[in-house]
Amino acid sequence: GLRSFVAMQGFAMKTAGCVLHFLLVWPVASLHSSDPAGSSAVTTVVKLLEELKERVATDGKEEQKVYDKFACWCEKITQKKAAAITDAKAELLSLGTKTLELKGSIATYISEIKGLMEDIRKNEKSQATATSTRQKENAAFQAEKVELHQALTALEQAIVVLKDATSASMLRLHVDQRKASKAISLLHQIAQRLPKRLQPRAEHLTALNTASVSAGRYAPQSATIQGILQEMYSSFAKSLESITKDEAAAYRSYEDLMGTWKEELANLQEAVVKKEQAKAEAETMLADATQEFADTEAQLGTEIKFFDSAKGSCEAKTAEWSQRKALRTEELAGIAEALKILTDEDNKALFDRAIKPGFEMFLQLSSAESSKPLARARSALQNSARESHSLRLAALAASLQAAGRLGNAGHFDKVIEAIDTLMATLRDEEAEDDKKVVDCKEQFKNIASESQELEWKIENNEAKITKLGKSVEKAETEQGEAEAELEAAEKEIKDMKATRVEDNKNFLHAKTDDQKAIKLLEEAKTALTKFYANNSIPIDLMQSGGQRNVSDTAPEAKFSDKGSRKTESKGVVKILEVIIEDLKKEISNAVKAEEQDQLDYEDRLAASEKLVKELEKKITNLKESIALRKKEIDAEEASKKEHKGNLKDQQDTKKLITPGCEWFMKHQAVRREKRAQEMEGLQQAKDYLAGAGPPAALVQTPRVVTKERDTGLPGITFASVS
């Protein structure tokens, strides 16, 4: 645009100088020429026309380059904006589909969460019901256990009393009838309180009802009663053991069931947490997609508006160039035709005959003529044209010169009208220059504002990318730590299981050894007591042998009694019984310790497995978070790339308009000064012509072509036809 305008200005100024030189110098120079007046004048005109033709052709070539550059820009910018519009529409379609998918996913998550919450409610209700039932069953068990313990205690007391009674009868001692009756009465009371399934047999109750101790002596049926009581004791003990086992089994079943439900509840709660997280992420993505859709939609509107504006400007400039090119072709054809006429040999002879000597009076006017309004007006125009290098004023002055040379007089209404038109054109050009400068400043301001905003967005993109990168690094570090902790936890579980298997193996081996030792000790005890049992020797009765004084008579050969060593045997048996009892206690304690170790193992294993699940969940969440952050980084990179592209567009636009705008702003004062000189000359001429004017038919109004303002994107102006 700048090169075109400068070429136009150069052409106008140089042409104006040549024409002025021709108008002002040629008549004087012709006085000193040896050639005929007509030949000299025509030769000068031909030279000027040839120079004008060359300059018009040069202007055409320069403006063709300007137009080609502008057309190239139009092609590139329309292709770029068309691609941006297509991409934006595709992005809107993708975002619309993504929005619908996310809304569907959110609705699905809400429905699934609702279903999971209902399952959790049912699970908790089932746990509460099972716990309530278990508590009732345990309360019933505890009540039965207390009753059985009381019954066993009463039986033990009754057995002890009757055993004492039996021993007393054998030794003929007095029997405590009151104590025996009280024990049997207590046994009756407890038996009545027992559940039906634990009640003693009917024959046992009948025997107890007929039992008595007569006159403090041993009753023969006492041994029978003791057997019944022993049988009842064994039955109650078995019942207690049975209900204890049933209670333990029920408790174990309850624990297993509760464990299953608790695991199910934990899975349901974990599923709810995951669904909530997924729902929250989907909602975040939906919000981002919605905002991105709105931003893309706004961007699409901007791109379409820019595309339409660029297309309209390009089409208008193309039409202007086509018209200017056609006019230049017509102008060159006119110049060529004029040269053909002026250089024709026959026409030259005619010019020599027609143009008379003395034509120098064209500029050298008499003092009388110079006092006329027409001469003063012409002089004012010539002076202004010389100072401002204005072709328009020179042409107007030439018109007045021709009218004066022909002796035309009168009012110059058409000339004054032409002056007014030219003055209006100058004012329009002044306003157009001012507006052009204002528009340039506004464009520079808008470009600076847009560039600053884009640079801020790029910095914001880079800051977000850095922040997200640090977040990814932190998450990856946490993931590595969690994976190491998970590996350690899994190894700990493996070692724990191996240790538990080894400990249980050692327990079973020790238990087997103890049981074998008890069996052997029992066999030894049986072998030791077998002799006394076979010979009906009570091992618990004391026998003492007396010593005899040695006399002179031969001793009698009397052997010891068969039960004389039963006391020593009793001690050995007692030791065996103590050892057996200790081994049984050792087994019992080992079993309890094994059970406790198993419970501790299960607790530690459950805690470790829970930790493993939590770590796996944490690792999964970290991986999802890392993937999401990387996706956000990609989005920020794409946004940054887009902003950089837009910033480059602004910089390219500024680079394109800067030469023309800077030229206008730099030469605005000079152009205003020259235009003021033109206005001053026109005003003086108008004032001089106010009282005189030739007939309208004799005045040729100079053709004034105004430049239309280009409202396209880059500033580009073609030279006017003058």
Contacts in CASP RR format, 6 or more apart in sequence:
PFRMAT RR
TARGET T0000
AUTHOR 0000-0000-0000
METHOD contacts of the structure
MODEL  1
GLRSFVAMQGFAMKTAGCVLHFLLVWPVASLHSSDPAGSSAVTTVVKLLE
ELKERVATDGKEEQKVYDKFACWCEKITQKKAAAITDAKAELLSLGTKTL
ELKGSIATYISEIKGLMEDIRKNEKSQATATSTRQKENAAFQAEKVELHQ
ALTALEQAIVVLKDATSASMLRLHVDQRKASKAISLLHQIAQRLPKRLQP
RAEHLTALNTASVSAGRYAPQSATIQGILQEMYSSFAKSLESITKDEAAA
YRSYEDLMGTWKEELANLQEAVVKKEQAKAEAETMLADATQEFADTEAQL
GTEIKFFDSAKGSCEAKTAEWSQRKALRTEELAGIAEALKILTDEDNKAL
FDRAIKPGFEMFLQLSSAESSKPLARARSALQNSARESHSLRLAALAASL
QAAGRLGNAGHFDKVIEAIDTLMATLRDEEAEDDKKVVDCKEQFKNIASE
SQELEWKIENNEAKITKLGKSVEKAETEQGEAEAELEAAEKEIKDMKATR
VEDNKNFLHAKTDDQKAIKLLEEAKTALTKFYANNSIPIDLMQSGGQRNV
SDTAPEAKFSDKGSRKTESKGVVKILEVIIEDLKKEISNAVKAEEQDQLD
YEDRLAASEKLVKELEKKITNLKESIALRKKEIDAEEASKKEHKGNLKDQ
QDTKKLITPGCEWFMKHQAVRREKRAQEMEGLQQAKDYLAGAGPPAALVQ
TPRVVTKERDTGLPGITFASVS
1 66 0 8 1.000
1 70 0 8 1.000
1 659 0 8 1.000
1 660 0 8 1.000
1 714 0 8 1.000
1 715 0 8 1.000
1 716 0 8 1.000
1 717 0 8 1.000
2 659 0 8 1.000
2 660 0 8 1.000
2 662 0 8 1.000
2 663 0 8 1.000
3 62 0 8 1.000
3 65 0 8 1.000
3 66 0 8 1.000
3 659 0 8 1.000
4 62 0 8 1.000
4 63 0 8 1.000
4 66 0 8 1.000
4 716 0 8 1.000
4 717 0 8 1.000
4 718 0 8 1.000
4 719 0 8 1.000
5 660 0 8 1.000
5 663 0 8 1.000
5 717 0 8 1.000
6 663 0 8 1.000
7 58 0 8 1.000
7 59 0 8 1.000
7 62 0 8 1.000
7 63 0 8 1.000
7 719 0 8 1.000
8 59 0 8 1.000
8 717 0 8 1.000
8 718 0 8 1.000
8 719 0 8 1.000
8 720 0 8 1.000
11 55 0 8 1.000
11 56 0 8 1.000
11 59 0 8 1.000
11 719 0 8 1.000
12 391 0 8 1.000
12 719 0 8 1.000
12 722 0 8 1.000
13 389 0 8 1.000
14 55 0 8 1.000
15 52 0 8 1.000
15 55 0 8 1.000
15 391 0 8 1.000
15 722 0 8 1.000
16 385 0 8 1.000
16 389 0 8 1.000
16 390 0 8 1.000
16 391 0 8 1.000
16 394 0 8 1.000
17 389 0 8 1.000
17 391 0 8 1.000
17 394 0 8 1.000
18 48 0 8 1.000
18 51 0 8 1.000
18 52 0 8 1.000
19 48 0 8 1.000
19 391 0 8 1.000
19 394 0 8 1.000
19 395 0 8 1.000
19 398 0 8 1.000
20 385 0 8 1.000
20 386 0 8 1.000
20 389 0 8 1.000
20 394 0 8 1.000
22 44 0 8 1.000
22 45 0 8 1.000
22 48 0 8 1.000
23 363 0 8 1.000
23 394 0 8 1.000
23 397 0 8 1.000
23 398 0 8 1.000
23 401 0 8 1.000
24 363 0 8 1.000
24 382 0 8 1.000
24 386 0 8 1.000
26 40 0 8 1.000
26 41 0 8 1.000
26 44 0 8 1.000
27 359 0 8 1.000
27 360 0 8 1.000
27 361 0 8 1.000
27 362 0 8 1.000
27 363 0 8 1.000
27 364 0 8 1.000
28 360 0 8 1.000
28 363 0 8 1.000
28 364 0 8 1.000
29 40 0 8 1.000
30 37 0 8 1.000
30 40 0 8 1.000
30 41 0 8 1.000
30 359 0 8 1.000
30 360 0 8 1.000
31 358 0 8 1.000
31 360 0 8 1.000
33 40 0 8 1.000
35 43 0 8 1.000
36 352 0 8 1.000
36 355 0 8 1.000
37 352 0 8 1.000
37 355 0 8 1.000
37 356 0 8 1.000
37 357 0 8 1.000
37 358 0 8 1.000
37 359 0 8 1.000
38 351 0 8 1.000
38 352 0 8 1.000
38 354 0 8 1.000
38 355 0 8 1.000
39 348 0 8 1.000
39 351 0 8 1.000
39 352 0 8 1.000
41 351 0 8 1.000
41 355 0 8 1.000
41 359 0 8 1.000
42 342 0 8 1.000
42 348 0 8 1.000
42 351 0 8 1.000
42 355 0 8 1.000
45 342 0 8 1.000
46 339 0 8 1.000
46 342 0 8 1.000
46 343 0 8 1.000
49 335 0 8 1.000
49 338 0 8 1.000
49 339 0 8 1.000
49 342 0 8 1.000
50 339 0 8 1.000
52 335 0 8 1.000
53 332 0 8 1.000
53 335 0 8 1.000
53 336 0 8 1.000
53 339 0 8 1.000
56 328 0 8 1.000
56 331 0 8 1.000
56 332 0 8 1.000
56 335 0 8 1.000
57 332 0 8 1.000
59 328 0 8 1.000
59 719 0 8 1.000
60 325 0 8 1.000
60 328 0 8 1.000
63 321 0 8 1.000
63 324 0 8 1.000
63 718 0 8 1.000
63 719 0 8 1.000
66 716 0 8 1.000
66 718 0 8 1.000
67 317 0 8 1.000
67 321 0 8 1.000
67 716 0 8 1.000
67 718 0 8 1.000
70 314 0 8 1.000
70 317 0 8 1.000
70 714 0 8 1.000
70 716 0 8 1.000
71 314 0 8 1.000
71 318 0 8 1.000
73 656 0 8 1.000
73 714 0 8 1.000
74 310 0 8 1.000
74 314 0 8 1.000
74 317 0 8 1.000
74 318 0 8 1.000
77 310 0 8 1.000
77 713 0 8 1.000
78 307 0 8 1.000
78 310 0 8 1.000
78 311 0 8 1.000
78 314 0 8 1.000
81 303 0 8 1.000
81 306 0 8 1.000
81 307 0 8 1.000
81 310 0 8 1.000
82 307 0 8 1.000
84 303 0 8 1.000
85 300 0 8 1.000
85 303 0 8 1.000
85 304 0 8 1.000
85 307 0 8 1.000
88 296 0 8 1.000
88 299 0 8 1.000
88 300 0 8 1.000
88 303 0 8 1.000
89 300 0 8 1.000
91 296 0 8 1.000
92 293 0 8 1.000
92 296 0 8 1.000
92 297 0 8 1.000
92 300 0 8 1.000
95 289 0 8 1.000
95 292 0 8 1.000
95 293 0 8 1.000
95 296 0 8 1.000
96 289 0 8 1.000
96 293 0 8 1.000
98 285 0 8 1.000
98 289 0 8 1.000
99 286 0 8 1.000
99 289 0 8 1.000
99 290 0 8 1.000
99 293 0 8 1.000
102 282 0 8 1.000
102 285 0 8 1.000
102 286 0 8 1.000
102 289 0 8 1.000
103 286 0 8 1.000
105 278 0 8 1.000
105 282 0 8 1.000
106 279 0 8 1.000
106 282 0 8 1.000
106 283 0 8 1.000
106 286 0 8 1.000
109 275 0 8 1.000
109 276 0 8 1.000
109 278 0 8 1.000
109 279 0 8 1.000
109 282 0 8 1.000
110 279 0 8 1.000
112 275 0 8 1.000
113 272 0 8 1.000
113 275 0 8 1.000
113 276 0 8 1.000
113 279 0 8 1.000
116 268 0 8 1.000
116 271 0 8 1.000
116 272 0 8 1.000
116 275 0 8 1.000
117 272 0 8 1.000
119 268 0 8 1.000
120 265 0 8 1.000
120 268 0 8 1.000
120 269 0 8 1.000
120 272 0 8 1.000
123 261 0 8 1.000
123 264 0 8 1.000
123 265 0 8 1.000
123 268 0 8 1.000
124 265 0 8 1.000
126 261 0 8 1.000
127 258 0 8 1.000
127 261 0 8 1.000
127 262 0 8 1.000
127 265 0 8 1.000
130 254 0 8 1.000
130 257 0 8 1.000
130 258 0 8 1.000
130 261 0 8 1.000
131 258 0 8 1.000
134 250 0 8 1.000
134 251 0 8 1.000
134 254 0 8 1.000
137 247 0 8 1.000
137 250 0 8 1.000
138 247 0 8 1.000
138 251 0 8 1.000
141 243 0 8 1.000
141 246 0 8 1.000
141 247 0 8 1.000
144 195 0 8 1.000
144 198 0 8 1.000
144 243 0 8 1.000
145 240 0 8 1.000
145 243 0 8 1.000
145 244 0 8 1.000
147 190 0 8 1.000
147 193 0 8 1.000
147 194 0 8 1.000
147 195 0 8 1.000
147 198 0 8 1.000
148 194 0 8 1.000
148 198 0 8 1.000
148 236 0 8 1.000
148 239 0 8 1.000
148 240 0 8 1.000
148 243 0 8 1.000
149 240 0 8 1.000
150 190 0 8 1.000
151 187 0 8 1.000
151 190 0 8 1.000
151 191 0 8 1.000
151 194 0 8 1.000
151 236 0 8 1.000
152 233 0 8 1.000
152 236 0 8 1.000
152 237 0 8 1.000
152 240 0 8 1.000
154 183 0 8 1.000
154 186 0 8 1.000
154 187 0 8 1.000
154 190 0 8 1.000
155 187 0 8 1.000
155 229 0 8 1.000
155 232 0 8 1.000
155 233 0 8 1.000
155 236 0 8 1.000
156 233 0 8 1.000
157 183 0 8 1.000
157 186 0 8 1.000
158 180 0 8 1.000
158 183 0 8 1.000
158 184 0 8 1.000
158 186 0 8 1.000
158 187 0 8 1.000
158 229 0 8 1.000
159 226 0 8 1.000
159 229 0 8 1.000
159 230 0 8 1.000
159 233 0 8 1.000
161 176 0 8 1.000
161 179 0 8 1.000
161 180 0 8 1.000
161 183 0 8 1.000
162 180 0 8 1.000
162 183 0 8 1.000
162 222 0 8 1.000
162 225 0 8 1.000
162 226 0 8 1.000
162 229 0 8 1.000
163 226 0 8 1.000
164 175 0 8 1.000
164 176 0 8 1.000
165 175 0 8 1.000
165 176 0 8 1.000
165 180 0 8 1.000
165 213 0 8 1.000
165 218 0 8 1.000
165 219 0 8 1.000
165 222 0 8 1.000
166 218 0 8 1.000
166 222 0 8 1.000
166 223 0 8 1.000
166 226 0 8 1.000
167 173 0 8 1.000
168 174 0 8 1.000
168 175 0 8 1.000
168 218 0 8 1.000
169 175 0 8 1.000
169 217 0 8 1.000
169 218 0 8 1.000
169 219 0 8 1.000
169 222 0 8 1.000
170 218 0 8 1.000
174 216 0 8 1.000
175 213 0 8 1.000
175 216 0 8 1.000
175 217 0 8 1.000
175 218 0 8 1.000
177 213 0 8 1.000
177 216 0 8 1.000
180 213 0 8 1.000
181 212 0 8 1.000
181 213 0 8 1.000
184 208 0 8 1.000
184 211 0 8 1.000
187 208 0 8 1.000
187 229 0 8 1.000
188 208 0 8 1.000
191 199 0 8 1.000
191 200 0 8 1.000
191 205 0 8 1.000
198 236 0 8 1.000
198 239 0 8 1.000
200 208 0 8 1.000
200 232 0 8 1.000
200 235 0 8 1.000
204 228 0 8 1.000
204 231 0 8 1.000
204 232 0 8 1.000
207 221 0 8 1.000
207 224 0 8 1.000
207 225 0 8 1.000
207 228 0 8 1.000
208 225 0 8 1.000
208 228 0 8 1.000
210 221 0 8 1.000
211 219 0 8 1.000
211 221 0 8 1.000
211 222 0 8 1.000
211 225 0 8 1.000
212 219 0 8 1.000
213 219 0 8 1.000
213 222 0 8 1.000
270 617 0 8 1.000
277 621 0 8 1.000
281 628 0 8 1.000
309 712 0 8 1.000
309 713 0 8 1.000
310 713 0 8 1.000
312 712 0 8 1.000
313 710 0 8 1.000
313 711 0 8 1.000
313 712 0 8 1.000
313 713 0 8 1.000
316 710 0 8 1.000
316 711 0 8 1.000
316 712 0 8 1.000
317 710 0 8 1.000
317 712 0 8 1.000
317 716 0 8 1.000
320 708 0 8 1.000
320 710 0 8 1.000
320 718 0 8 1.000
321 718 0 8 1.000
324 718 0 8 1.000
324 719 0 8 1.000
324 721 0 8 1.000
327 721 0 8 1.000
328 721 0 8 1.000
331 721 0 8 1.000
341 347 0 8 1.000
361 405 0 8 1.000
362 401 0 8 1.000
362 405 0 8 1.000
363 401 0 8 1.000
365 375 0 8 1.000
369 375 0 8 1.000
370 376 0 8 1.000
370 379 0 8 1.000
372 692 0 8 1.000
373 688 0 8 1.000
373 689 0 8 1.000
373 690 0 8 1.000
373 691 0 8 1.000
373 692 0 8 1.000
373 693 0 8 1.000
374 400 0 8 1.000
374 403 0 8 1.000
374 404 0 8 1.000
374 409 0 8 1.000
374 412 0 8 1.000
374 688 0 8 1.000
374 689 0 8 1.000
374 692 0 8 1.000
374 693 0 8 1.000
374 694 0 8 1.000
375 404 0 8 1.000
376 684 0 8 1.000
376 685 0 8 1.000
376 688 0 8 1.000
377 400 0 8 1.000
377 415 0 8 1.000
377 684 0 8 1.000
377 685 0 8 1.000
377 686 0 8 1.000
377 688 0 8 1.000
377 689 0 8 1.000
378 397 0 8 1.000
378 400 0 8 1.000
378 401 0 8 1.000
378 404 0 8 1.000
378 685 0 8 1.000
380 681 0 8 1.000
380 684 0 8 1.000
380 685 0 8 1.000
380 688 0 8 1.000
381 393 0 8 1.000
381 394 0 8 1.000
381 396 0 8 1.000
381 397 0 8 1.000
381 400 0 8 1.000
381 681 0 8 1.000
381 682 0 8 1.000
381 685 0 8 1.000
382 393 0 8 1.000
382 394 0 8 1.000
382 397 0 8 1.000
383 681 0 8 1.000
384 390 0 8 1.000
384 393 0 8 1.000
384 677 0 8 1.000
384 678 0 8 1.000
384 680 0 8 1.000
384 681 0 8 1.000
384 682 0 8 1.000
384 684 0 8 1.000
385 391 0 8 1.000
385 393 0 8 1.000
385 394 0 8 1.000
385 397 0 8 1.000
387 677 0 8 1.000
388 674 0 8 1.000
388 675 0 8 1.000
388 677 0 8 1.000
388 678 0 8 1.000
389 674 0 8 1.000
390 674 0 8 1.000
390 677 0 8 1.000
390 678 0 8 1.000
391 722 0 8 1.000
392 422 0 8 1.000
392 678 0 8 1.000
392 702 0 8 1.000
392 704 0 8 1.000
392 722 0 8 1.000
393 678 0 8 1.000
393 681 0 8 1.000
393 682 0 8 1.000
395 702 0 8 1.000
396 415 0 8 1.000
396 418 0 8 1.000
396 419 0 8 1.000
396 422 0 8 1.000
396 685 0 8 1.000
396 702 0 8 1.000
399 415 0 8 1.000
399 699 0 8 1.000
399 700 0 8 1.000
399 701 0 8 1.000
399 702 0 8 1.000
400 412 0 8 1.000
400 415 0 8 1.000
400 685 0 8 1.000
402 700 0 8 1.000
403 412 0 8 1.000
403 415 0 8 1.000
403 694 0 8 1.000
403 698 0 8 1.000
403 699 0 8 1.000
406 698 0 8 1.000
408 694 0 8 1.000
408 695 0 8 1.000
408 698 0 8 1.000
408 699 0 8 1.000
409 692 0 8 1.000
409 693 0 8 1.000
409 694 0 8 1.000
410 692 0 8 1.000
410 693 0 8 1.000
410 694 0 8 1.000
410 695 0 8 1.000
411 689 0 8 1.000
411 691 0 8 1.000
411 692 0 8 1.000
411 693 0 8 1.000
411 694 0 8 1.000
412 689 0 8 1.000
412 692 0 8 1.000
412 693 0 8 1.000
412 694 0 8 1.000
412 699 0 8 1.000
413 693 0 8 1.000
413 696 0 8 1.000
413 699 0 8 1.000
414 696 0 8 1.000
414 699 0 8 1.000
414 701 0 8 1.000
415 689 0 8 1.000
415 693 0 8 1.000
415 694 0 8 1.000
415 699 0 8 1.000
415 701 0 8 1.000
416 686 0 8 1.000
416 689 0 8 1.000
416 690 0 8 1.000
417 701 0 8 1.000
418 699 0 8 1.000
418 701 0 8 1.000
418 702 0 8 1.000
418 704 0 8 1.000
419 682 0 8 1.000
419 685 0 8 1.000
419 686 0 8 1.000
419 689 0 8 1.000
420 686 0 8 1.000
421 704 0 8 1.000
422 678 0 8 1.000
422 682 0 8 1.000
422 702 0 8 1.000
422 704 0 8 1.000
423 679 0 8 1.000
423 682 0 8 1.000
423 683 0 8 1.000
423 686 0 8 1.000
425 704 0 8 1.000
425 706 0 8 1.000
426 675 0 8 1.000
426 678 0 8 1.000
426 679 0 8 1.000
426 682 0 8 1.000
428 706 0 8 1.000
429 675 0 8 1.000
429 706 0 8 1.000
429 707 0 8 1.000
430 672 0 8 1.000
430 675 0 8 1.000
432 707 0 8 1.000
432 709 0 8 1.000
433 664 0 8 1.000
433 668 0 8 1.000
433 671 0 8 1.000
433 672 0 8 1.000
434 668 0 8 1.000
435 709 0 8 1.000
436 661 0 8 1.000
436 664 0 8 1.000
436 709 0 8 1.000
437 661 0 8 1.000
437 664 0 8 1.000
437 665 0 8 1.000
437 668 0 8 1.000
440 657 0 8 1.000
440 660 0 8 1.000
440 661 0 8 1.000
440 664 0 8 1.000
440 665 0 8 1.000
441 665 0 8 1.000
443 653 0 8 1.000
443 657 0 8 1.000
443 661 0 8 1.000
444 654 0 8 1.000
444 661 0 8 1.000
447 650 0 8 1.000
447 653 0 8 1.000
447 654 0 8 1.000
450 646 0 8 1.000
450 650 0 8 1.000
451 647 0 8 1.000
451 650 0 8 1.000
451 651 0 8 1.000
451 654 0 8 1.000
454 643 0 8 1.000
454 644 0 8 1.000
454 646 0 8 1.000
454 647 0 8 1.000
454 650 0 8 1.000
455 647 0 8 1.000
457 639 0 8 1.000
457 643 0 8 1.000
458 640 0 8 1.000
458 643 0 8 1.000
458 644 0 8 1.000
458 647 0 8 1.000
461 636 0 8 1.000
461 637 0 8 1.000
461 639 0 8 1.000
461 640 0 8 1.000
461 643 0 8 1.000
462 640 0 8 1.000
464 632 0 8 1.000
464 636 0 8 1.000
465 633 0 8 1.000
465 636 0 8 1.000
465 637 0 8 1.000
465 640 0 8 1.000
468 629 0 8 1.000
468 632 0 8 1.000
468 633 0 8 1.000
468 636 0 8 1.000
469 629 0 8 1.000
469 633 0 8 1.000
471 629 0 8 1.000
472 626 0 8 1.000
472 629 0 8 1.000
472 630 0 8 1.000
472 633 0 8 1.000
475 622 0 8 1.000
475 625 0 8 1.000
475 626 0 8 1.000
475 629 0 8 1.000
476 622 0 8 1.000
476 626 0 8 1.000
478 618 0 8 1.000
478 622 0 8 1.000
479 619 0 8 1.000
479 622 0 8 1.000
479 623 0 8 1.000
479 626 0 8 1.000
482 615 0 8 1.000
482 618 0 8 1.000
482 619 0 8 1.000
482 622 0 8 1.000
483 619 0 8 1.000
485 615 0 8 1.000
486 612 0 8 1.000
486 615 0 8 1.000
486 616 0 8 1.000
486 619 0 8 1.000
489 608 0 8 1.000
489 611 0 8 1.000
489 612 0 8 1.000
489 615 0 8 1.000
490 612 0 8 1.000
492 608 0 8 1.000
493 605 0 8 1.000
493 608 0 8 1.000
493 609 0 8 1.000
493 612 0 8 1.000
496 601 0 8 1.000
496 604 0 8 1.000
496 605 0 8 1.000
496 608 0 8 1.000
497 605 0 8 1.000
500 597 0 8 1.000
500 598 0 8 1.000
500 601 0 8 1.000
503 594 0 8 1.000
503 597 0 8 1.000
504 594 0 8 1.000
504 598 0 8 1.000
507 590 0 8 1.000
507 594 0 8 1.000
510 590 0 8 1.000
511 587 0 8 1.000
511 590 0 8 1.000
511 591 0 8 1.000
514 583 0 8 1.000
514 586 0 8 1.000
514 587 0 8 1.000
514 590 0 8 1.000
515 587 0 8 1.000
517 583 0 8 1.000
518 580 0 8 1.000
518 583 0 8 1.000
518 584 0 8 1.000
518 587 0 8 1.000
521 576 0 8 1.000
521 579 0 8 1.000
521 580 0 8 1.000
521 583 0 8 1.000
522 580 0 8 1.000
524 576 0 8 1.000
525 573 0 8 1.000
525 576 0 8 1.000
525 577 0 8 1.000
525 580 0 8 1.000
528 569 0 8 1.000
528 572 0 8 1.000
528 573 0 8 1.000
528 576 0 8 1.000
529 539 0 8 1.000
529 569 0 8 1.000
529 573 0 8 1.000
531 537 0 8 1.000
532 538 0 8 1.000
532 539 0 8 1.000
532 563 0 8 1.000
532 566 0 8 1.000
532 569 0 8 1.000
535 562 0 8 1.000
535 563 0 8 1.000
537 562 0 8 1.000
537 563 0 8 1.000
537 566 0 8 1.000
539 566 0 8 1.000
539 569 0 8 1.000
539 570 0 8 1.000
539 573 0 8 1.000
540 570 0 8 1.000
541 566 0 8 1.000
542 567 0 8 1.000
543 561 0 8 1.000
543 563 0 8 1.000
543 564 0 8 1.000
543 566 0 8 1.000
543 567 0 8 1.000
545 564 0 8 1.000
653 713 0 8 1.000
653 714 0 8 1.000
656 714 0 8 1.000
657 714 0 8 1.000
657 715 0 8 1.000
660 715 0 8 1.000
693 699 0 8 1.000
703 722 0 8 1.000
705 720 0 8 1.000
705 721 0 8 1.000
705 722 0 8 1.000
706 720 0 8 1.000
707 717 0 8 1.000
707 720 0 8 1.000
710 716 0 8 1.000
710 717 0 8 1.000
END
